[in-house]
Amino acid sequence: MKRTRQQGLIFTYLLIGISLLSFMTMAYSKMSRTSQLGQWNHETREALLEQVSLIRARVIACAVSYPAGDPVTNVRYPATPASTLVSDLTCPGNPATNKNLWSGTGGLTLPAAPRRFNNWTYSYNASTGIRITISPVAGTSDANAIGVLDTVVARIGTSATRSGSTLAVTLMN
């Protein structure tokens, strides 16, 4: 009888040890996941801010480099490409037949959109100005992506807005 009781106590201690180990593993896993999410938020926010600055600089450089603009329309800024993608922007007035802004001229190429985000889109309208937009890929956690977009809007200021899960930045009015 005594031996059976001792075996029961050992079995109980063993179950407590396994339970404690699984609890510690879950806690560590949660901390690791939170840390990865914080890192993704930081990297994505910084990438979006850098890309907004780069896109703005290239559009302005196009207008400054070729102030006469398109010889037909006299527009100095890139027109909205058929694809609406920022990667397809061409500089009107560039003597090389509207050369793509991101062809590597001047050592600049358009970096890829941040992980889990669609590509940047562009629109130019003489009355509303130049706008770029980006949104998360379908399936990206809305709470995290919207939190990142809200932080970007706060850092950029009044020229940026978030509508739903889309960030819109007005480069020029």
SERO-4910 file (N, C-alpha, C, O; in steps of 0.05 Angstrom, whole numbers):
BEGIN
 pado doro    nc1    nc2    nc3   cac1   cac2   cac3    cc1    cc2    cc3    oc1    oc2    oc3
  Met    A     16    -24      0      0      0      0     17     25      0     11     45    -14
  Lys    A     39     25     16     56     48     18     69     54     -9     73     77    -17
  Arg    A     77     33    -23     91     36    -49     71     49    -69     80     66    -85
  Thr    A     46     41    -69     27     52    -88     23     82    -82     20     98   -100
  Arg    A     22     89    -57     19    117    -49     43    134    -58     39    156    -68
  Gln    A     67    123    -56     91    137    -65     91    141    -95     98    162   -105
  Gln    A     82    120   -109     81    122   -138     60    143   -146     65    158   -166
  Gly    A     39    146   -132     18    166   -137     29    194   -133     24    212   -149
  Leu    A     45    198   -112     58    223   -106     78    231   -128     79    253   -137
  Ile    A     94    211   -136    113    216   -158     99    224   -183    107    243   -197
  Phe    A     78    209   -190     62    215   -214     50    243   -212     49    258   -232
  Thr    A     40    252   -188     29    278   -184     51    300   -188     46    320   -202
  Tyr    A     74    296   -177     96    315   -180    105    317   -210    111    338   -220
  Leu    A    105    294   -223    111    293   -251     91    309   -268     99    324   -285
  Leu    A     65    306   -262     45    322   -276     47    352   -270     44    368   -288
  Ile    A     53    359   -245     57    387   -238     81    398   -254     79    421   -264
  Gly    A    103    383   -256    126    392   -270    120    396   -300    129    416   -312
  Ile    A    106    377   -312     99    380   -340     81    404   -344     84    419   -364
  Ser    A     61    408   -327     43    431   -329     59    457   -327     54    476   -342
  Leu    A     77    458   -308     93    482   -304    110    488   -329    113    511   -337
  Leu    A    122    467   -340    139    470   -364    122    479   -388    131    496   -403
  Ser    A     98    468   -391     81    477   -413     72    506   -409     70    521   -429
  Phe    A     66    514   -385     59    542   -380     82    561   -386     77    582   -399
  Met    A    106    554   -378    129    570   -384    134    572   -414    142    593   -424
  Thr    A    130    550   -428    134    550   -458    113    568   -471    120    583   -489
  Met    A     88    567   -462     68    584   -473     74    614   -468     71    631   -486
  Ala    A     83    620   -444     90    648   -437    113    658   -454    112    680   -464
  Tyr    A    133    641   -458    156    649   -474    147    653   -503    156    672   -517
  Ser    A    130    635   -513    120    637   -540    105    663   -545    108    676   -565
  Lys    A     89    670   -525     73    695   -527     92    719   -527     87    738   -542
  Met    A    112    719   -510    131    741   -509    146    744   -536    150    766   -546
  Ser    A    153    721   -547    168    721   -573    150    732   -595    159    748   -612
  Arg    A    125    724   -595    106    733   -616    101    763   -613    100    777   -633
  Thr    A     98    773   -589     95    801   -584    119    817   -593    117    839   -605
  Ser    A    143    806   -588    167    819   -597    169    820   -627    177    841   -638
  Gln    A    162    799   -641    163    798   -670    143    818   -681    149    832   -701
  Leu    A    119    820   -669     99    839   -679    109    867   -675    105    884   -693
  Gly    A    121    873   -653    132    900   -648    154    907   -668    156    930   -677
  Gln    A    170    887   -675    191    892   -695    179    897   -722    188    915   -737
  Trp    A    158    881   -730    145    885   -755    132    913   -756    135    927   -777
  Asn    A    119    922   -735    107    948   -734    128    970   -738    124    988   -754
  His    A    151    968   -724    172    988   -727    184    988   -755    186   1009   -767
  Glu    A    191    965   -766    203    963   -792    184    973   -814    193    987   -832
  Thr    A    159    966   -812    139    975   -832    135   1005   -830    134   1018   -851
  Arg    A    132   1016   -806    128   1045   -803    152   1060   -816    148   1079   -831
  Glu    A    176   1052   -809    200   1065   -820    202   1063   -850    209   1082   -864
  Ala    A    196   1039   -860    197   1035   -890    176   1053   -904    183   1065   -924
  Leu    A    152   1054   -893    132   1071   -905    140   1101   -905    137   1115   -925
  Leu    A    151   1110   -883    160   1138   -881    182   1144   -901    182   1165   -914
  Glu    A    201   1126   -903    224   1129   -921    214   1129   -950    224   1145   -966
  Gln    A    195   1112   -956    186   1110   -984    169   1134   -992    171   1143  -1014
  Val    A    154   1145   -973    139   1170   -979    159   1192   -986    155   1207  -1005
  Ser    A    180   1195   -970    200   1216   -975    214   1211  -1002    219   1230  -1017
  Leu    A    221   1187  -1008    234   1181  -1033    216   1186  -1057    225   1198  -1077
  Ile    A    192   1178  -1056    173   1182  -1078    169   1212  -1082    170   1222  -1105
  Arg    A    165   1227  -1060    161   1256  -1062    186   1269  -1075    183   1286  -1092
  Ala    A    209   1261  -1066    234   1272  -1077    237   1267  -1107    245   1285  -1122
  Arg    A    230   1243  -1116    233   1237  -1144    213   1252  -1161    220   1261  -1183
  Val    A    188   1255  -1152    168   1271  -1167    177   1300  -1169    175   1312  -1190
  Ile    A    186   1311  -1147    195   1339  -1147    220   1342  -1165    222   1361  -1180
  Ala    A    239   1323  -1163    263   1324  -1180    256   1324  -1209    269   1337  -1226
  Cys    A    236   1309  -1216    227   1307  -1244    217   1335  -1253    225   1345  -1275
  Ala    A    201   1348  -1237    190   1374  -1244    212   1396  -1245    211   1414  -1262
  Val    A    232   1394  -1227    254   1413  -1226    273   1409  -1250    283   1428  -1262
  Ser    A    278   1384  -1255    297   1377  -1277    286   1384  -1305    302   1392  -1323
  Tyr    A    260   1382  -1308    248   1387  -1334    224   1406  -1330    201   1398  -1332
  Pro    A    230   1432  -1325    209   1451  -1318    189   1456  -1341    167   1464  -1336
  Ala    A    197   1451  -1366    179   1454  -1388    158   1432  -1388    136   1436  -1399
  Gly    A    164   1409  -1377    145   1387  -1375    140   1375  -1402    156   1376  -1420
  Asp    A    117   1362  -1404    108   1349  -1428    104   1370  -1450     90   1390  -1445
  Pro    A    116   1367  -1473    113   1387  -1494     85   1391  -1504     78   1412  -1515
  Val    A     68   1371  -1500     40   1373  -1510     22   1386  -1489      7   1404  -1495
  Thr    A     24   1376  -1464      6   1385  -1443     18   1407  -1425      4   1420  -1410
  Asn    A     45   1410  -1427     59   1429  -1409     57   1422  -1380     60   1439  -1362
  Val    A     51   1397  -1373     50   1387  -1346     78   1378  -1338     91   1362  -1352
  Arg    A     87   1388  -1315    114   1381  -1305    115   1356  -1289    137   1344  -1286
  Tyr    A     93   1347  -1278     93   1323  -1261     84   1299  -1276     69   1300  -1296
  Pro    A     92   1275  -1266     84   1251  -1280     54   1248  -1280     40   1253  -1261
  Ala    A     43   1240  -1303     15   1235  -1306      9   1208  -1292     28   1192  -1288
  Thr    A    -16   1202  -1286    -23   1177  -1274    -19   1155  -1295    -31   1156  -1317
  Pro    A     -1   1135  -1289      3   1114  -1309    -22   1096  -1311    -38   1096  -1293
  Ala    A    -24   1082  -1333    -47   1064  -1337    -50   1044  -1314    -72   1037  -1307
  Ser    A    -27   1035  -1304    -28   1015  -1282    -33   1028  -1255    -40   1013  -1236
  Thr    A    -31   1054  -1253    -32   1070  -1229     -9   1064  -1209     -9   1076  -1187
  Leu    A      9   1047  -1216     31   1040  -1198     53   1061  -1198     61   1071  -1219
  Val    A     63   1068  -1175     85   1087  -1173    110   1076  -1188    125   1092  -1199
  Ser    A    113   1050  -1189    136   1039  -1203    136   1044  -1233    156   1041  -1246
  Asp    A    112   1051  -1244    110   1056  -1272    110   1086  -1280    105   1093  -1302
  Leu    A    117   1104  -1260    117   1132  -1266    139   1140  -1286    162   1129  -1284
  Thr    A    133   1157  -1304    152   1168  -1323    153   1198  -1320    134   1211  -1312
  Cys    A    176   1209  -1326    180   1238  -1323    174   1252  -1350    189   1249  -1369
  Pro    A    152   1267  -1351    147   1282  -1376    168   1303  -1380    177   1316  -1361
  Gly    A    175   1307  -1405    195   1327  -1410    223   1315  -1411    242   1328  -1421
  Asn    A    227   1291  -1401    253   1278  -1402    258   1271  -1431    242   1257  -1444
  Pro    A    280   1281  -1442    285   1277  -1470    288   1248  -1479    286   1242  -1502
  Ala    A    292   1230  -1460    294   1202  -1467    267   1189  -1469    263   1167  -1460
  Thr    A    247   1204  -1480    220   1195  -1484    207   1186  -1458    201   1162  -1454
  Asn    A    203   1204  -1440    190   1199  -1415    202   1175  -1400    188   1155  -1395
  Lys    A    227   1177  -1393    240   1155  -1379    229   1150  -1352    221   1168  -1337
  Asn    A    227   1124  -1345    216   1115  -1319    233   1128  -1297    257   1128  -1298
  Leu    A    218   1138  -1276    232   1151  -1253    249   1131  -1238    268   1140  -1224
  Trp    A    244   1105  -1239    257   1086  -1222    276   1068  -1238    282   1045  -1230
  Ser    A    286   1078  -1261    304   1061  -1278    332   1059  -1267    349   1047  -1280
  Gly    A    337   1071  -1244    364   1071  -1233    379   1096  -1239    402   1099  -1230
  Thr    A    368   1115  -1254    381   1140  -1260    386   1155  -1234    368   1158  -1218
  Gly    A    410   1164  -1231    417   1178  -1206    420   1158  -1183    421   1166  -1160
  Gly    A    422   1132  -1189    426   1112  -1168    402   1105  -1152    404   1092  -1132
  Leu    A    378   1114  -1161    354   1108  -1146    335   1089  -1160    329   1091  -1184
  Thr    A    327   1069  -1145    306   1051  -1154    285   1050  -1133    291   1056  -1109
  Leu    A    261   1044  -1140    239   1043  -1121    241   1018  -1104    241    996  -1115
  Pro    A    244   1021  -1078    245    997  -1061    218    982  -1061    197    994  -1067
  Ala    A    219    957  -1055    194    941  -1054    177    951  -1031    187    962  -1011
  Ala    A    151    949  -1034    132    957  -1013    138    940   -988    149    917   -991
  Pro    A    133    950   -965    138    935   -941    123    908   -942    103    905   -954
  Arg    A    135    889   -928    123    862   -926     94    864   -917     88    878   -898
  Arg    A     77    849   -930     48    847   -924     33    872   -933     11    878   -923
  Phe    A     45    888   -951     31    911   -963     31    909   -993     49    898  -1005
  Asn    A     10    920  -1005      9    922  -1035     28    944  -1044     40    958  -1028
  Asn    A     32    946  -1070     50    966  -1081     37    994  -1079     12    996  -1077
  Trp    A     53   1014  -1079     44   1042  -1079     29   1048  -1105     37   1039  -1126
  Thr    A      7   1063  -1103     -7   1073  -1127     -5   1103  -1127      0   1116  -1107
  Tyr    A     -9   1115  -1151     -5   1143  -1156    -28   1155  -1171    -39   1142  -1189
  Ser    A    -35   1179  -1165    -55   1193  -1181    -48   1223  -1182    -40   1235  -1162
  Tyr    A    -51   1234  -1206    -46   1262  -1210    -71   1274  -1224    -79   1265  -1245
  Asn    A    -81   1295  -1211   -104   1310  -1223    -97   1339  -1217    -91   1347  -1195
  Ala    A    -99   1355  -1238    -92   1384  -1235   -108   1397  -1213    -98   1416  -1200
  Ser    A   -133   1389  -1208   -149   1402  -1188   -144   1391  -1159   -146   1406  -1140
  Thr    A   -138   1366  -1157   -134   1354  -1130   -105   1350  -1123    -99   1345  -1099
  Gly    A    -87   1351  -1142    -59   1348  -1136    -48   1320  -1140    -61   1303  -1153
  Ile    A    -26   1314  -1128    -12   1289  -1131    -16   1273  -1105    -10   1283  -1083
  Arg    A    -25   1248  -1108    -30   1231  -1084    -18   1204  -1089    -18   1194  -1112
  Ile    A     -7   1192  -1068      2   1164  -1069    -14   1150  -1047    -20   1161  -1026
  Thr    A    -20   1125  -1052    -35   1109  -1033    -22   1081  -1030     -9   1071  -1049
  Ile    A    -27   1069  -1007    -18   1041  -1002    -37   1029   -983    -49   1043   -966
  Ser    A    -41   1003   -985    -58    988   -966    -47    961   -961    -31    950   -977
  Pro    A    -54    949   -938    -44    922   -932    -55    901   -951    -77    904   -961
  Val    A    -40    880   -954    -50    857   -970    -73    845   -955    -73    844   -931
  Ala    A    -92    834   -970   -115    821   -957   -104    799   -939    -87    783   -947
  Gly    A   -115    797   -915   -107    776   -896    -88    787   -875    -83    773   -855
  Thr    A    -77    811   -879    -59    823   -859    -77    831   -836    -98    842   -840
  Ser    A    -67    827   -812    -83    834   -788    -90    863   -788    -72    881   -788
  Asp    A   -115    869   -790   -124    897   -791   -115    914   -768   -106    937   -772
  Ala    A   -116    904   -744   -109    920   -721    -80    929   -722    -73    952   -717
  Asn    A    -62    911   -730    -34    918   -732    -28    937   -755    -14    957   -751
  Ala    A    -39    931   -778    -34    948   -801    -46    976   -797    -33    995   -803
  Ile    A    -70    977   -786    -82   1003   -781    -66   1019   -760    -64   1043   -762
  Gly    A    -56   1005   -740    -39   1018   -720    -14   1030   -733     -7   1053   -726
  Val    A     -2   1016   -751     22   1026   -765     14   1049   -782     28   1070   -782
  Leu    A     -8   1047   -797    -17   1069   -815    -23   1094   -798    -17   1116   -807
  Asp    A    -36   1091   -776    -43   1114   -759    -17   1128   -749    -16   1152   -747
  Thr    A      3   1112   -742     28   1123   -733     42   1139   -756     53   1160   -752
  Val    A     40   1128   -780     52   1141   -803     37   1168   -808     50   1188   -813
  Val    A     11   1167   -807     -5   1192   -811      3   1213   -790      6   1236   -797
  Ala    A      6   1204   -765     14   1223   -744     41   1235   -749     46   1259   -744
  Arg    A     60   1219   -759     87   1229   -765     88   1247   -789    103   1267   -789
  Ile    A     72   1241   -810     73   1258   -834     58   1284   -830     66   1305   -839
  Gly    A     35   1283   -816     20   1307   -811     -5   1309   -829    -16   1289   -837
  Thr    A    -13   1334   -834    -39   1339   -847    -39   1330   -877    -61   1327   -888
  Ser    A    -17   1324   -889    -17   1315   -917    -23   1285   -919    -26   1275   -942
  Ala    A    -26   1272   -897    -31   1243   -897    -58   1237   -883    -65   1250   -864
  Thr    A    -73   1218   -894    -98   1209   -882   -100   1179   -884    -87   1166   -901
  Arg    A   -116   1168   -866   -122   1139   -868   -152   1137   -871   -167   1148   -856
  Ser    A   -160   1123   -892   -189   1117   -897   -192   1087   -898   -182   1074   -917
  Gly    A   -204   1076   -878   -206   1047   -876   -178   1036   -871   -164   1044   -852
  Ser    A   -169   1018   -889   -142   1008   -886   -123   1019   -908   -104   1006   -915
  Thr    A   -130   1042   -918   -113   1055   -939   -101   1080   -929   -114   1098   -919
  Leu    A    -75   1082   -933    -60   1107   -927    -58   1123   -953    -50   1113   -973
  Ala    A    -66   1148   -951    -64   1167   -974    -47   1190   -966    -51   1202   -945
  Val    A    -27   1196   -982     -9   1219   -977    -11   1238  -1001     -6   1230  -1023
  Thr    A    -18   1263   -995    -18   1284  -1015     10   1295  -1017     20   1308   -999
  Leu    A     23   1291  -1040     50   1301  -1044     50   1330  -1051     67   1345  -1041
  Met    A     31   1339  -1067     28   1367  -1075      0   1373  -1082    -15   1356  -1092
  Asn    A     -9   1397  -1075    -36   1406  -1082    -35   1422  -1108    -56   1431  -1117
***
